Amino acid sequence: MSQTVSWPITMYSAVNSRGPLLVPGYKVSSPLALFFTVFIIIGAFFINNLFVGVVINAFQDEIDHMGKDFMLSNE
């Protein structure tokens, strides 16, 4: 779910569930829907920042290892 792929389907299945061996019921609002929404917002933000941080850190390591002008051509 933290990858935000088809998370609304999972949220609606969890919100509308009533228990084992029971038919799902339709609920308009539920505290569980708020949990899913907050989890997606915080989870996606955290994962995105973590990815960007790793990329920037790797780039800084390469600059330190190869020198400041390693991406410049002779031209």
Residue pairs with C-beta under 8 A, 6 or more apart in sequence:
1 7
1 10
1 36
1 39
1 40
1 43
2 39
2 40
2 43
2 44
2 47
3 47
4 40
4 44
7 36
7 40
10 36
11 32
11 33
11 36
11 37
13 24
14 32
14 36
15 27
15 30
15 32
15 33
15 36
16 24
16 25
16 26
16 27
17 24
18 24
18 25
62 70
63 70
